């Protein structure tokens, strides 16, 4: 059930079905730093992961996209994509699957949640540009997250495509750790 938060102007929605970091962790740079990579890059540093990925993408044609919630809602997310595949804290996935799962998760918490997808038109590792958009720059974390992001990315093998089709009629795509 959604309720209005008059002070912040942000709608508060149920978090029963989706992981949400505790505010005490989110507000403590050291505690935030020591979370698992998936939690760290999935809830507060997705833009750093995407920015590092885009510096040297293992596949061609990738750019950044940003899910920007409608006014009054939370749930922003930044990931890298080539329009077909996407890369974020889950690793590689089809872009449409990432978006469908993200929308389902947000709308399960808050049925009237809506957002716009925009192509990133700024450098994802530039602190001044990130600050304008209420994101932390790499130099604003407890430690530099860029080496951590590089290690995370390097541990995930880029997808390979088979010549056949999968059960859904699309080309088969497989990803796995290196």
C-alpha positions in Angstrom: 0.0 0.0 0.0 1.5 3.4 -1.0 1.4 6.3 1.3 2.6 9.9 0.7 5.7 11.2 2.5 4.8 14.9 2.8 8.3 15.9 4.1 10.3 14.4 1.2 7.7 14.5 -1.5 8.5 10.8 -2.3 5.9 8.1 -2.3 6.7 5.3 0.1 5.7 1.8 -1.2 5.8 -1.6 0.3 9.2 -3.3 0.2 7.9 -6.8 1.1 9.0 -8.5 -2.2 12.2 -6.6 -3.0 15.5 -6.3 -1.2 16.0 -2.8 0.1 19.2 -1.9 2.1 18.7 -0.7 5.6 18.9 3.1 5.9 21.6 2.7 8.6 23.8 0.9 6.1 23.0 3.2 3.2 24.0 6.3 5.3 27.2 4.7 6.6 30.0 4.7 3.9 32.0 2.0 5.6 29.0 -0.3 6.2 27.9 0.3 2.6 31.4 -0.5 1.3 31.5 -3.9 3.1 28.3 -5.2 1.5 28.5 -8.0 -1.1 29.3 -6.8 -4.6 25.8 -7.6 -5.9 24.2 -5.5 -3.1 26.8 -2.7 -3.4 26.5 -2.4 -7.2 22.8 -3.1 -7.2 21.7 -0.6 -4.5 23.7 2.6 -4.7 26.7 2.1 -7.0 25.1 0.8 -10.3 26.3 4.0 -12.0 29.9 3.2 -11.1 29.6 -0.4 -12.4 28.1 0.9 -15.6 30.7 3.6 -16.0 33.6 1.2 -15.5 32.0 -1.3 -17.9 31.7 1.4 -20.5 35.4 2.4 -20.2 36.3 -0.9 -21.9 33.3 -2.9 -22.8 34.0 -6.5 -23.7 31.3 -6.3 -26.4 30.8 -3.6 -29.0 28.1 -1.0 -29.1 27.3 -0.5 -25.4 26.1 2.8 -23.9 24.5 3.8 -20.7 20.8 3.9 -19.9 19.1 5.3 -16.9 15.7 4.3 -15.5 14.3 7.6 -14.1 11.2 7.2 -11.9 8.3 9.5 -12.4 8.2 12.5 -10.1 7.7 11.5 -6.5 8.9 7.9 -6.8 12.2 6.2 -6.0 13.8 3.4 -7.9 16.4 4.8 -10.2 18.8 2.4 -12.0 21.7 2.8 -14.4 23.0 -0.1 -16.6 25.0 -0.6 -19.8 23.3 -1.9 -22.9 23.8 -2.3 -26.7 20.0 -2.2 -27.2 19.7 -6.0 -27.0 21.9 -7.1 -24.1 22.3 -5.3 -20.8 24.9 -5.5 -18.1 24.3 -4.6 -14.4 24.8 -6.2 -11.0 23.1 -9.3 -12.2 25.7 -9.7 -15.0 24.5 -10.0 -18.6 20.8 -10.3 -19.6 18.6 -9.4 -22.4 17.7 -5.7 -22.0 14.0 -6.4 -22.3 14.2 -9.1 -19.6 16.1 -6.7 -17.3 13.5 -4.0 -17.8 10.5 -6.3 -17.4 11.9 -7.7 -14.1 12.7 -4.3 -12.9 9.2 -2.9 -13.7 7.6 -6.0 -12.1 9.6 -5.6 -8.9 8.9 -1.8 -8.6 5.2 -2.2 -9.4 4.9 -5.1 -6.9 6.0 -2.6 -4.2 4.0 0.3 -5.6 1.4 -0.6 -8.3 1.3 2.9 -9.9 5.1 3.2 -10.2 6.3 4.5 -13.5 9.6 5.6 -15.1 11.3 6.8 -18.2 14.3 5.3 -19.8 16.9 7.8 -21.0 20.2 7.4 -22.7 23.1 8.6 -20.6 24.6 11.8 -22.1 27.2 12.4 -19.4 30.3 10.6 -18.2 29.3 8.1 -15.6 32.5 8.5 -13.6 32.6 12.3 -13.4 31.8 13.3 -9.8 30.5 16.8 -10.8 28.1 15.3 -13.4 27.0 12.6 -10.9 26.5 15.1 -8.1 24.1 17.1 -10.3 22.0 14.0 -10.6 22.2 13.0 -6.9 24.7 10.1 -7.4 28.0 9.7 -5.6 31.3 10.0 -7.6 33.9 7.3 -7.2 35.9 9.6 -4.9 32.9 9.9 -2.5 32.8 6.3 -1.4 34.6 4.8 1.6 37.2 3.3 -0.9 37.6 3.7 -4.6 34.9 1.5 -6.2 36.4 1.4 -9.7 38.9 -1.5 -9.0 36.1 -3.4 -7.3 33.9 -2.8 -10.4 36.7 -4.0 -12.7 37.1 -7.1 -10.7 33.4 -7.8 -10.7 33.1 -7.3 -14.5 36.1 -9.4 -15.2 34.6 -12.3 -13.3 31.6 -12.5 -15.6 32.1 -14.1 -19.0 30.5 -12.2 -21.9 27.6 -14.1 -23.4 28.0 -16.4 -26.4 25.3 -17.0 -29.0 24.4 -20.4 -30.5 23.3 -20.7 -34.1 20.1 -22.4 -33.0 17.0 -20.9 -31.4 15.8 -21.3 -27.8 12.4 -22.6 -26.8 11.0 -19.1 -27.0 12.1 -18.8 -30.6 14.9 -16.3 -29.9 18.6 -16.9 -30.3 20.1 -18.7 -27.3 22.4 -16.6 -25.1 24.4 -18.1 -22.3 26.4 -16.4 -19.6 28.5 -17.8 -16.8 31.3 -16.9 -14.5 34.7 -17.1 -16.1 
